[in-house]
Amino acid sequence: MPVDSDDRLGGARRFGKIIGTLVGAVGVCVGGAAFVIAVLPRSALWMGPIVCPNPYRLAVHTSHYGDTSAGLQCVSGASSYDANAFAIDGMQSLLIAAVLGAVAVLAVLLRRRARRPA
């Protein structure tokens, strides 16, 4: 029995779909995080204790509103410095990934329940 090209490419196609899905999911999470921080910079204030050491706190610097990294600063009295943009974007991306993961699990559970005979 001859092996056609579709059978030989099945594993490669499956691997490509998995990699493409993972890369797409990472892109959605990182892009979503950048969008949320740019539109609602105060949404990143929850990670202040993680990003800024005591006695500093995370604050939105309104004169730099357009840029996601320069808009967030660690502030203590008259002293301030720009917060670590990589850490902020990374943690916000993880939060978005957790929310999207929970939505995906809920969708799968609801779909299975709908398919189950009564």
N, C-alpha and C positions, 0 to 999 in steps of 0.2 A: 504494500500500500504506500503510495508516494506521500510525502509530507509537503503540504503546500506552505507558502510563505506566511500565511496568517497564523498557522500553528507555531512556527518558529519565532514569530514576533510577539506572541501572546505574553510571555514573561517580560519582554522589554516594554511593551505597551502598559502592562500593569505597573511596572516600576515607574514609568514616566508619569502615569496618572497619580501615583502616590506622591512622587516628588513635586509634581505640579500643584497638587492640592495643598501640600505642606507649605510650599513657597507662597502660594496665594493666601493661605491663612495667616502667615507671618506678615505679609504685605498689608492685609486688611487690618490686623492688630496694630501694627506700627503706624500706618496711615490714619487709622481711627484715633489713635492716641494723639498724634500731632494735630489732627483736626479739633479734637475736644479741647486740648490745651490752648490752641490758638483762639477758639471761639469762646471758651469758658475757662480762663486761666485759674479761676478760683477752684475749679474741679481738682486741681493738683495739690491743694493745700493739705489734704489728708496725710500726705507723706512727709510733712514737715519734720516730725520727730526722727524720721529715718535719714533724711538728707542733711539736716542742719543740726550740729551739735549744740548742747546746752551752752549758754543761755540764748542762742539764736533761735529764731522762728522763721518759717517760710512765709513770705509775703509777696503780693503782686506789686510790681513796680510799674505804675500806670504810664510813665513817660516812654516806656519801651513796649507798648502793647502789641505791636505787630509781630515781634519775634518771640518764639516759644521759650527760648532759653534765657534771653535778657529780661523777659517779663517777670521772672521769678527770682527772688533774692532771699538770702538768709540775712535777717535783720536783728540787731540787738542794740537798742539805744541809737546812737549816732553812727555806729559801725554797721557796715553791710558789705556783702559780696555776692556775686552771681552764683546761684545754686547750680549743682552739677546737672546739666541738661541731659546727659546720657542716662543717669540714674532715674531722673524724673520720667523721661520718655519710656525707659525700660519698665519701670513699675506700672506706669499707666497702661502700657501694652499688655502686661500680665493681667491687669484687672480686666481689660477688654477681652482678653483671651478666656479668662474664667467665666465672664458673663456669656460670651458666645458659646463656650463649651456647655454651660448649663442649659442654654436655649436649645442647642443641638440634642442633648440627652433628653430633654423634655419632649422635643419633637419626635424623636425615635420612640419613646415610650407611648406617646399619644397615638402614633401611627400603628404600633403593635396592638394597642388596645382596640383601635378601630377595626383592625383586621380579624380580631378574635371573634369566633362565632358566639352568639348569645346562648 
